[in-house]
Amino acid sequence: MRELRVALIGYGEVGGILGRALRDHGLKSLRAYDRLFDDPGRANVILQRCRDDGVDPMPTSADATADADLILCAVTADQTSVAAEAAAKALRSGTFYVDLNSASPRTKCDCAAVIEAGRGRYVEMAVMTSVPPHGIRVPMLSGGPHAAAVAPLLAALGFRVEPASADYGVASAIKMCRSVIIKGMEALVIESYVTARRYGVERQVLASLAETFPGLDWEKNGDYFFQRVVAHGKRRAEEMREAAATVGEIGLQPFMASAIADRQGWVAALAKAGVFEKLPRDADWRACADRITRD
């Protein structure tokens, strides 16, 4: 690993987790670029976090990816194509570009074409569950003709990856179809629980759910769903717009996926407006619901 040069594109929650996991591998270089590095109001915090993590922040994507052997891209869904286009301009021939973003199969295929036109080796990756509990060992599915070649390197760095297909788009299709259910459950729970709380019937609703689906802890899951959407609603809404695009790509009208994106985005807008300000990150669902419905 002493000769390996790694670049991280995106240094949000996932990028930071990967950076901290990779810093102890004795890499020749570990660099990062995030578009927030250019945001005067937020740059200082994220730049300092990057340095504290033992990762070298770079002023541009090209600076981060120059001479990299491996690029790991973890940006928001709406920036997937933008990140690939920027990286392709500065790729060294043969560099692995591992796309961890939650995007539709068509978006991933388009990104593969961009990276390969820049002489890089594109690897589609689908992250199959929430990253924080697992860290770099979060289950992932890989796809594309270069996935097998990069697999030993990723394994040596601590990643947990299973191959999905040698074709582009398959891993992302699995991820996006799963997201309709998972993010849909979050949206349904928020809509139901907030309404039940306002009517004062949450005890009866949760009891009925527990009787119908006894294998699920509706109280605990309610807390978790609210916490994740309050913290990451914008990112989840963007992912669900990609899920809606995935559904639309087969000619099916994405009624549910689009509605899920709207509900996730609605919570994100409330968070941005300060509705959940000063609530602890582990606040229970009732505290969140009360903030939403307060006069």
WOCOR-V50748 format. One record per residue. RES is the residue in one small letter. D_LAST is the distance of its C-alpha to the last C-alpha in whole Angstrom. Layout:
((RES D_LAST) (RES D_LAST))
This chain:
((m 57) (r 59) (e 59) (l 56) (r 54) (v 50) (a 47) (l 44) (i 42) (g 38) (y 37) (g 34) (e 33) (v 36) (g 38) (g 38) (i 38) (l 42) (g 43) (r 43) (a 44) (l 47) (r 48) (d 50) (h 52) (g 55) (l 54) (k 56) (s 53) (l 49) (r 47) (a 44) (y 42) (d 38) (r 37) (l 34) (f 38) (d 38) (d 34) (p 35) (g 31) (r 31) (a 35) (n 36) (v 34) (i 35) (l 39) (q 39) (r 37) (c 40) (r 43) (d 42) (d 42) (g 46) (v 45) (d 46) (p 44) (m 46) (p 45) (t 45) (s 45) (a 49) (d 49) (a 48) (t 50) (a 53) (d 56) (a 53) (d 55) (l 51) (i 48) (l 45) (c 42) (a 38) (v 36) (t 33) (a 34) (d 34) (q 36) (t 39) (s 41) (v 41) (a 42) (a 45) (e 46) (a 46) (a 47) (a 50) (k 51) (a 52) (l 53) (r 57) (s 59) (g 58) (t 55) (f 52) (y 49) (v 47) (d 43) (l 41) (n 38) (s 36) (a 37) (s 39) (p 43) (r 44) (t 42) (k 44) (c 47) (d 46) (c 46) (a 49) (a 51) (v 50) (i 51) (e 54) (a 55) (g 54) (r 57) (g 54) (r 54) (y 50) (v 49) (e 46) (m 44) (a 41) (v 39) (m 38) (t 36) (s 33) (v 35) (p 34) (p 36) (h 39) (g 39) (i 42) (r 44) (v 41) (p 42) (m 43) (l 45) (s 48) (g 49) (g 52) (p 55) (h 55) (a 53) (a 56) (a 57) (v 54) (a 54) (p 56) (l 55) (l 51) (a 52) (a 54) (l 51) (g 49) (f 47) (r 47) (v 48) (e 49) (p 51) (a 49) (s 51) (a 54) (d 52) (y 49) (g 46) (v 46) (a 45) (s 42) (a 42) (i 41) (k 38) (m 37) (c 37) (r 36) (s 33) (v 32) (i 32) (i 30) (k 28) (g 27) (m 27) (e 24) (a 22) (l 23) (v 21) (i 18) (e 18) (s 19) (y 17) (v 14) (t 14) (a 16) (r 14) (r 11) (y 14) (g 16) (v 19) (e 19) (r 22) (q 24) (v 23) (l 25) (a 28) (s 29) (l 28) (a 30) (e 33) (t 33) (f 33) (p 35) (g 36) (l 32) (d 30) (w 27) (e 25) (k 27) (n 26) (g 23) (d 22) (y 25) (f 23) (f 20) (q 22) (r 24) (v 22) (v 19) (a 22) (h 24) (g 22) (k 24) (r 27) (r 27) (a 26) (e 29) (e 31) (m 30) (r 31) (e 34) (a 34) (a 33) (a 36) (t 38) (v 38) (g 38) (e 42) (i 43) (g 42) (l 39) (q 36) (p 34) (f 31) (m 29) (a 30) (s 28) (a 25) (i 25) (a 25) (d 22) (r 20) (q 21) (g 21) (w 17) (v 17) (a 19) (a 17) (l 14) (a 16) (k 18) (a 15) (g 14) (v 11) (f 14) (e 16) (k 18) (l 17) (p 21) (r 23) (d 23) (a 20) (d 20) (w 18) (r 16) (a 14) (c 14) (a 12) (d 10) (r 9) (i 9) (t 6) (r 4) (d 0))
